[in-house]
Structures are given as C-alpha cells and as structure tokens.
C-alpha cells in the first residue's frame, strides 16, 4: 500500500501490511476484456472486513497493480493484474 505524497516529506512512503485473503483467478474472456487485461494474468483478491484500498499488492513474492476496487459491507474485492 502506498501513502500519499505531500510537499513536506516528498515522495510517498511504501507501507507493507500482511492481510489474509482469498485469491481467485479471472478466466472469463468477457470479464478480462472489460478490465483490459487480455494479455495479463488477473486475479480477484477478497479481503474480509477490510477498509484498506491499496494500489499495489504483493502475492507470493510478486507485485501486482490494483486495477479496480469494490468496497462492500463485509469485504473489499481487488481486481489485480501484472506481476513478474
């Protein structure tokens, strides 16, 4: 998760938080096309009871970009892509 930049401190400070999650690969062609991810590996990451809205996720040592975030009442769902 990356904090916001401000004039006093300069560049944003990376913050790492370990959070348990459920990871589901996205394989539906229409869904991949909707996110513009046809040529990338994409996953849904479900975070239970989390208000975190990161812009990067490290999964199994590989860093992914968060493309879309859905905030629900009991969970947060991140659509991530990229990696290695």
MIMAR-256430 format. One record per atom (N, C-alpha, C): residue number from 1; residue in one letter; atom name; x, y, z. Coordinates in Angstrom, 1 decimal. Atoms other than C-alpha are relative to their C-alpha. Last residue first. Example, Ala and Ser with C-alpha at 12.3 -4.5 7.8 and 13.67 -1.06 7.14 Angstrom:
(2, "S", "N", (-0.9, -1.1, 0.0)),
(2, "S", "CA", (13.7, -1.1, 7.1)),
(2, "S", "C", (-0.8, 1.1, 0.8)),
(1, "A", "N", (0.9, -1.2, 0.0)),
(1, "A", "CA", (12.3, -4.5, 7.8)),
(1, "A", "C", (0.9, 1.2, 0.0)),
//
This chain:
(84, "X", "N", (-1.3, 0.3, 0.5)),
(84, "X", "CA", (6.8, -10.7, -12.8)),
(84, "X", "C", (0.2, 0.7, -1.3)),
(83, "X", "N", (-0.9, 1.0, -0.6)),
(83, "X", "CA", (3.3, -9.4, -12.0)),
(83, "X", "C", (1.3, -0.2, -0.8)),
(82, "X", "N", (-1.4, -0.3, 0.1)),
(82, "X", "CA", (0.6, -7.7, -13.9)),
(82, "X", "C", (0.8, -1.1, 0.5)),
(81, "X", "N", (-0.6, 0.6, 1.2)),
(81, "X", "CA", (-3.0, -7.8, -12.8)),
(81, "X", "C", (1.4, 0.4, 0.0)),
(80, "X", "N", (-1.5, -0.3, 0.2)),
(80, "X", "CA", (-5.2, -7.1, -9.8)),
(80, "X", "C", (0.5, -0.7, -1.2)),
(79, "X", "N", (-0.3, 0.6, 1.3)),
(79, "X", "CA", (-9.0, -6.8, -9.3)),
(79, "X", "C", (1.4, 0.4, -0.3)),
(78, "X", "N", (-0.9, -0.7, 0.8)),
(78, "X", "CA", (-9.5, -6.0, -5.6)),
(78, "X", "C", (0.2, -0.8, -1.3)),
(77, "X", "N", (-0.4, 0.8, 1.1)),
(77, "X", "CA", (-12.6, -7.0, -3.6)),
(77, "X", "C", (1.0, 0.8, -0.9)),
(76, "X", "N", (-0.6, -0.8, 1.1)),
(76, "X", "CA", (-13.1, -5.5, -0.2)),
(76, "X", "C", (0.5, -0.9, -1.1)),
(75, "X", "N", (-1.3, 0.3, 0.6)),
(75, "X", "CA", (-15.3, -7.3, 2.3)),
(75, "X", "C", (0.4, 1.1, -1.0)),
(74, "X", "N", (-0.8, 0.9, -0.8)),
(74, "X", "CA", (-18.2, -7.1, 4.7)),
(74, "X", "C", (1.3, -0.4, -0.6)),
(73, "X", "N", (0.3, -0.1, -1.5)),
(73, "X", "CA", (-20.2, -4.1, 3.6)),
(73, "X", "C", (1.0, -0.9, 0.8)),
(72, "X", "N", (1.3, 0.6, -0.4)),
(72, "X", "CA", (-18.6, -4.0, 0.1)),
(72, "X", "C", (-0.2, 0.2, 1.5)),
(71, "X", "N", (0.1, -0.1, -1.5)),
(71, "X", "CA", (-15.8, -1.8, -1.3)),
(71, "X", "C", (-1.4, -0.5, 0.3)),
(70, "X", "N", (1.4, 0.0, -0.4)),
(70, "X", "CA", (-15.0, -2.8, -4.9)),
(70, "X", "C", (-0.1, -0.1, 1.5)),
(69, "X", "N", (0.3, 0.3, -1.4)),
(69, "X", "CA", (-11.5, -1.9, -6.1)),
(69, "X", "C", (-1.5, 0.1, 0.2)),
(68, "X", "N", (1.3, -0.4, -0.5)),
(68, "X", "CA", (-10.3, -1.9, -9.7)),
(68, "X", "C", (-0.2, -0.4, 1.4)),
(67, "X", "N", (0.7, -0.6, 1.1)),
(67, "X", "CA", (-6.9, -2.2, -11.5)),
(67, "X", "C", (-1.4, 0.6, 0.4)),
(66, "X", "N", (1.4, 0.0, -0.2)),
(66, "X", "CA", (-4.7, -2.9, -8.5)),
(66, "X", "C", (-0.7, 0.8, -1.1)),
(65, "X", "N", (0.7, -1.3, 0.0)),
(65, "X", "CA", (-1.2, -3.5, -9.8)),
(65, "X", "C", (-1.4, -0.2, 0.3)),
(64, "X", "N", (1.0, -0.2, 1.0)),
(64, "X", "CA", (0.7, -6.7, -8.9)),
(64, "X", "C", (-0.6, 1.4, 0.2)),
(63, "X", "N", (0.8, -1.2, -0.2)),
(63, "X", "CA", (3.9, -7.4, -7.0)),
(63, "X", "C", (-0.9, 0.2, -1.2)),
(62, "X", "N", (0.1, -0.7, 1.2)),
(62, "X", "CA", (5.2, -11.0, -6.9)),
(62, "X", "C", (-0.9, 1.2, 0.2)),
(61, "X", "N", (-1.2, -0.7, 0.4)),
(61, "X", "CA", (6.5, -12.5, -3.7)),
(61, "X", "C", (0.0, 0.8, -1.3)),
(60, "X", "N", (-1.0, 1.0, 0.2)),
(60, "X", "CA", (3.6, -14.9, -3.4)),
(60, "X", "C", (1.3, 0.6, -0.5)),
(59, "X", "N", (0.6, 1.3, -0.2)),
(59, "X", "CA", (1.2, -12.0, -3.7)),
(59, "X", "C", (1.0, -1.1, -0.4)),
(58, "X", "N", (-1.1, 1.0, 0.2)),
(58, "X", "CA", (2.4, -8.4, -3.3)),
(58, "X", "C", (-0.6, -1.4, 0.4)),
(57, "X", "N", (0.2, 1.2, -0.8)),
(57, "X", "CA", (-0.5, -6.0, -3.9)),
(57, "X", "C", (1.2, -0.9, -0.3)),
(56, "X", "N", (-0.8, 1.2, 0.4)),
(56, "X", "CA", (-0.3, -2.5, -5.3)),
(56, "X", "C", (-0.2, -1.1, 1.0)),
(55, "X", "N", (-0.2, -0.1, 1.4)),
(55, "X", "CA", (-2.7, 0.5, -5.2)),
(55, "X", "C", (1.0, -1.1, -0.6)),
(54, "X", "N", (-1.4, -0.1, 0.5)),
(54, "X", "CA", (-4.0, -0.4, -1.7)),
(54, "X", "C", (0.0, 0.3, -1.5)),
(53, "X", "N", (0.1, -0.2, 1.4)),
(53, "X", "CA", (-7.6, 0.4, -0.5)),
(53, "X", "C", (1.4, 0.2, -0.6)),
(52, "X", "N", (-1.3, -0.3, 0.8)),
(52, "X", "CA", (-7.7, -1.0, 3.0)),
(52, "X", "C", (-0.3, 0.2, -1.5)),
(51, "X", "N", (0.3, -1.3, 0.6)),
(51, "X", "CA", (-11.2, -0.8, 4.7)),
(51, "X", "C", (1.3, 0.4, -0.8)),
(50, "X", "N", (-1.2, -0.9, 0.2)),
(50, "X", "CA", (-11.0, -4.5, 5.4)),
(50, "X", "C", (-0.5, 1.3, -0.6)),
(49, "X", "N", (0.1, -1.1, -1.0)),
(49, "X", "CA", (-13.7, -6.8, 6.8)),
(49, "X", "C", (1.2, 1.0, 0.0)),
(48, "X", "N", (1.1, 0.0, -0.9)),
(48, "X", "CA", (-12.6, -9.8, 4.7)),
(48, "X", "C", (0.1, 1.2, 1.0)),
(47, "X", "N", (-0.5, -0.3, -1.3)),
(47, "X", "CA", (-10.2, -9.1, 1.8)),
(47, "X", "C", (-1.2, 0.2, 0.9)),
(46, "X", "N", (1.1, -0.3, -0.9)),
(46, "X", "CA", (-11.1, -10.8, -1.5)),
(46, "X", "C", (0.6, 0.2, 1.4)),
(45, "X", "N", (-0.6, 0.2, -1.4)),
(45, "X", "CA", (-8.4, -10.7, -4.2)),
(45, "X", "C", (-1.1, 0.5, 0.9)),
(44, "X", "N", (0.9, -0.7, -1.0)),
(44, "X", "CA", (-9.8, -11.2, -7.7)),
(44, "X", "C", (0.6, -0.3, 1.3)),
(43, "X", "N", (0.6, 0.7, -1.1)),
(43, "X", "CA", (-7.0, -12.2, -10.1)),
(43, "X", "C", (-1.0, 0.9, 0.7)),
(42, "X", "N", (0.8, -0.8, -0.8)),
(42, "X", "CA", (-5.5, -11.3, -13.5)),
(42, "X", "C", (-0.7, -0.8, 1.1)),
(41, "X", "N", (0.6, 0.8, -1.0)),
(41, "X", "CA", (-2.6, -12.6, -15.5)),
(41, "X", "C", (-0.8, 0.9, 0.9)),
(40, "X", "N", (-0.7, 0.1, -1.4)),
(40, "X", "CA", (-2.0, -10.3, -18.4)),
(40, "X", "C", (-0.7, -1.0, 0.8)),
(39, "X", "N", (-1.4, 0.6, 0.1)),
(39, "X", "CA", (-2.7, -10.3, -22.2)),
(39, "X", "C", (0.7, -0.1, 1.3)),
(38, "X", "N", (-0.1, 1.2, 0.8)),
(38, "X", "CA", (-6.5, -9.9, -22.1)),
(38, "X", "C", (1.4, -0.6, 0.0)),
(37, "X", "N", (-1.1, 0.9, -0.5)),
(37, "X", "CA", (-6.4, -7.5, -19.2)),
(37, "X", "C", (0.2, -1.2, -0.8)),
(36, "X", "N", (-1.1, -0.3, 0.9)),
(36, "X", "CA", (-8.5, -4.5, -20.5)),
(36, "X", "C", (1.2, -0.9, 0.4)),
(35, "X", "N", (-1.1, -0.7, -0.8)),
(35, "X", "CA", (-10.8, -4.7, -17.4)),
(35, "X", "C", (1.2, 0.3, -0.9)),
(34, "X", "N", (0.6, -1.1, -0.7)),
(34, "X", "CA", (-13.9, -5.5, -19.6)),
(34, "X", "C", (1.1, 0.8, 0.8)),
(33, "X", "N", (0.1, -1.1, 1.0)),
(33, "X", "CA", (-11.8, -7.8, -21.8)),
(33, "X", "C", (-0.5, 1.3, 0.6)),
(32, "X", "N", (-1.3, -0.5, 0.3)),
(32, "X", "CA", (-10.9, -9.9, -18.8)),
(32, "X", "C", (0.0, 1.1, -1.0)),
(31, "X", "N", (-0.4, -0.7, -1.1)),
(31, "X", "CA", (-14.6, -10.2, -17.9)),
(31, "X", "C", (1.4, 0.6, -0.1)),
(30, "X", "N", (0.7, -1.2, 0.0)),
(30, "X", "CA", (-15.5, -11.2, -21.4)),
(30, "X", "C", (0.4, 0.9, 1.2)),
(29, "X", "N", (-0.5, -0.9, 1.0)),
(29, "X", "CA", (-12.8, -13.8, -21.5)),
(29, "X", "C", (-0.7, 1.3, 0.0)),
(28, "X", "N", (1.0, -0.4, 0.9)),
(28, "X", "CA", (-13.7, -15.4, -18.2)),
(28, "X", "C", (0.5, 1.0, -1.0)),
(27, "X", "N", (-0.3, 0.7, 1.3)),
(27, "X", "CA", (-10.5, -16.7, -16.6)),
(27, "X", "C", (-1.1, 0.3, -1.0)),
(26, "X", "N", (1.0, -0.4, 0.9)),
(26, "X", "CA", (-10.1, -14.5, -13.5)),
(26, "X", "C", (0.3, -0.6, -1.4)),
(25, "X", "N", (-0.4, -0.4, 1.3)),
(25, "X", "CA", (-8.0, -16.3, -10.9)),
(25, "X", "C", (-1.2, 0.4, -0.9)),
(24, "X", "N", (0.7, 0.7, 1.0)),
(24, "X", "CA", (-9.5, -16.3, -7.4)),
(24, "X", "C", (0.5, 0.5, -1.4)),
(23, "X", "N", (-0.4, -0.4, 1.3)),
(23, "X", "CA", (-7.5, -15.2, -4.3)),
(23, "X", "C", (-0.6, -0.9, -1.1)),
(22, "X", "N", (0.4, 1.0, 0.9)),
(22, "X", "CA", (-9.0, -15.3, -0.8)),
(22, "X", "C", (0.4, 0.5, -1.4)),
(21, "X", "N", (0.9, -0.2, 1.1)),
(21, "X", "CA", (-7.2, -13.1, 1.6)),
(21, "X", "C", (-0.3, -1.2, -0.7)),
(20, "X", "N", (0.5, 1.2, 0.6)),
(20, "X", "CA", (-5.2, -12.8, 4.9)),
(20, "X", "C", (-1.1, 0.3, -1.1)),
(19, "X", "N", (1.5, 0.2, -0.2)),
(19, "X", "CA", (-3.6, -9.4, 5.3)),
(19, "X", "C", (-0.4, -1.3, -0.6)),
(18, "X", "N", (0.4, 1.4, 0.4)),
(18, "X", "CA", (0.1, -8.6, 5.7)),
(18, "X", "C", (-1.4, -0.2, 0.4)),
(17, "X", "N", (0.9, 0.6, -1.0)),
(17, "X", "CA", (0.6, -4.8, 5.7)),
(17, "X", "C", (-0.3, -1.4, -0.5)),
(16, "X", "N", (0.4, 1.4, 0.2)),
(16, "X", "CA", (3.5, -3.1, 3.8)),
(16, "X", "C", (-0.8, -0.5, 1.2)),
(15, "X", "N", (0.4, 0.6, -1.3)),
(15, "X", "CA", (3.7, 0.7, 3.7)),
(15, "X", "C", (-0.4, -1.5, -0.3)),
(14, "X", "N", (0.6, 1.3, 0.1)),
(14, "X", "CA", (5.6, 2.4, 0.9)),
(14, "X", "C", (-0.3, -0.6, 1.3)),
(13, "X", "N", (-0.7, 1.0, -0.8)),
(13, "X", "CA", (6.2, 6.1, 1.7)),
(13, "X", "C", (-0.7, -1.4, -0.2)),
(12, "X", "N", (0.9, 0.9, -0.9)),
(12, "X", "CA", (5.1, 8.6, -0.9)),
(12, "X", "C", (0.9, -1.1, 0.6)),
(11, "X", "N", (0.6, 1.2, 0.7)),
(11, "X", "CA", (7.8, 11.0, -2.3)),
(11, "X", "C", (-0.9, -0.8, 1.0)),
(10, "X", "N", (-0.4, 0.5, 1.3)),
(10, "X", "CA", (8.4, 14.4, -0.7)),
(10, "X", "C", (-0.7, -1.2, -0.5)),
(9, "X", "N", (-0.9, 1.2, -0.1)),
(9, "X", "CA", (8.1, 14.9, 3.1)),
(9, "X", "C", (0.4, -0.6, -1.4)),
(8, "X", "N", (-0.9, 0.0, -1.1)),
(8, "X", "CA", (6.8, 18.5, 3.3)),
(8, "X", "C", (0.9, -1.2, 0.0)),
(7, "X", "N", (-1.1, -0.9, 0.2)),
(7, "X", "CA", (5.2, 18.8, -0.1)),
(7, "X", "C", (1.1, -0.1, 1.1)),
(6, "X", "N", (0.3, -1.4, -0.4)),
(6, "X", "CA", (3.0, 15.7, 0.3)),
(6, "X", "C", (1.2, 0.8, -0.1)),
(5, "X", "N", (-1.2, -0.9, -0.1)),
(5, "X", "CA", (2.8, 12.3, -1.3)),
(5, "X", "C", (-0.4, 1.4, 0.5)),
(4, "X", "N", (0.0, -1.2, 0.9)),
(4, "X", "CA", (0.0, 9.9, -0.5)),
(4, "X", "C", (1.2, 0.8, 0.2)),
(3, "X", "N", (0.6, -1.2, -0.6)),
(3, "X", "CA", (0.7, 6.5, 1.1)),
(3, "X", "C", (0.0, 1.2, -1.0)),
(2, "X", "N", (-0.8, -1.2, 0.1)),
(2, "X", "CA", (1.4, 3.4, -0.9)),
(2, "X", "C", (-0.7, 1.2, 0.5)),
(1, "X", "N", (0.9, -1.2, 0.0)),
(1, "X", "CA", (0.0, 0.0, 0.0)),
(1, "X", "C", (0.9, 1.2, 0.0)),
//
